[in-house]
Amino acid sequence: MSMYTPQEFGTKVRAVIAALDKALSRGVKKAATVTNRAAIDNLSGNRKAEPWTYPVPVRTPGGLRAQQQMQIESPTSAYVFNTAAYAAAIHNGYVSQWAGRGKHSMRMKAFPRPYLDDAVEAAQPLMVIQNEVVEALNAWA
């Protein structure tokens, strides 16, 4: 094992930390991308499939699938989400239903199709991030 002067050691530690920061940021971006892609796949069912099937059938261009998005908030956080007004109803299986006198209630109309939860399970984003960091550590080993 080679010995370093305090200045050399400090320089080496700062370089390792910078490499790990870059790997973590790269991992977060990759994890969000693969998770978002998996969610889009879950929203890309057969156009001719029966209603309420899963993966969610594509009915109209520019609908639910087109509103699937991701946002990189910082080097260590990202979000995968859908901006369609009915995205939660598809995901959870609940829809708003008129309940009389201007009231609405949430009713189970069909089985849930948890396309976002399933995307996270398929993409394994934590493993994607971990692999990037491990590769960076191995480069310094």
N, C-alpha and C positions, 0 to 999 in steps of 0.2 A: 504494500500500500504506500502510495507516495504521500509525502507531507507537503502541506501548503503553508505559505505565509498567511497571516491573518487577512491581508488584502486580497491575495489570490483566492483564499477560501470564500471570502465575502463576494467576490466577483462570480465565482462558480455557483454559489447558492442563489444569487440574484438571477443568473442565467437559467438555472433549473426552475425557479419560480416563474420566470417569464415564459418558459416553454410550457409549463403546466397551465398557466393562465390561457395561453393560446390554444392548447389542447382542449381545455374545458369549454372555451368559447366555440371552438370548431365542433365539439361533441354536441353541445346544445343546439347549434344550427342543424347539424345532421339529424339529431333526434327529432326535432320539430318537423323537419322536411319528411322523414320517413313516416312519422305518425300522421301527418297531414295527407300524405299519399295513400296511406292505408285507409283513412277515413273516406277519401274520394273513391277508392275502390269499393268500399262498403255502400257507397251511394251510386254505384254504377251497375245496378242489376239490369236484367234483360228488359227491354222496352215492352215486350209482349207478355211479360210475367203477370200473373194475377195480382190484384191489389193486396196490400198488406204482406207481400212476400219479402224475403230478405236474402241477399242484399237488396236494398231499396231500389225498386225499378225506376228507371229514368222515364219520366212522363213528359216533361216539357224542357226544351233547351233553356238554359239560363236559370233553372230552378235551384233546388237544394244543393245539388253537386257544385254548381257554379259559385255558390255563396260560401263554400267551405274555404276557410282561410287559416293562415298562421301569422303570428307576429313575434318578432324577436324583440323582447323588451329591453334586455341588457345582455352582456356577455354570459350571464349565468341564468337567465330565465327567458322562456318563450311560451307562447300560448297557441293552442290549436282550437279553433272555434268555428261556428257557423252563424251567419247573420240573417238567415231566412227566418221570417216571423213564425213559421211552423216547425222549425228545426227541433225544438224541445218536445213538441207533440210527437214527432216521428221517433225521436230518441227514447222517450219515456213511455209512449203509448197512450198518453192522456191528451184529450182535446177539450177545449172550452165548449160548453153546450148551453143553449138558452134554457134558463130555469124559471122563466116567467117574471113578469113585472120588471123587466130590465136587468134581471140578475143572470149571472152565468155560474155554472158549476163545472168542475173538472170531472170528466167521466172516462173510464177505460173504454176505448172504442175498438182497440185491436191490441195484439200483443206488442210489447215494446221491441224496437229495433235499435239497440244501443250501438250505433255505428261509431261513435267516438270512443266509448269504453272498449269496444272490440278492436279498434285501431290501436289503442295503447297496448292492449294485450298482444296483438300481432307484431307491432313494431319494437316492443321492448326498449323504450327510449333510454331508460337508465343504463341498460347494457351498452347501448351505442355510445353514450357519454363515457362510461367506464372504460370501454375499449380504447377510445381516443386518449384518455389520460394514461392508461397502462402503456400504450405505445410510446408516449412521450417519456414516461419513466424508464422504459426499457432502452430508449435511445441514450440515456445518461448512465445506464448501469455499466 
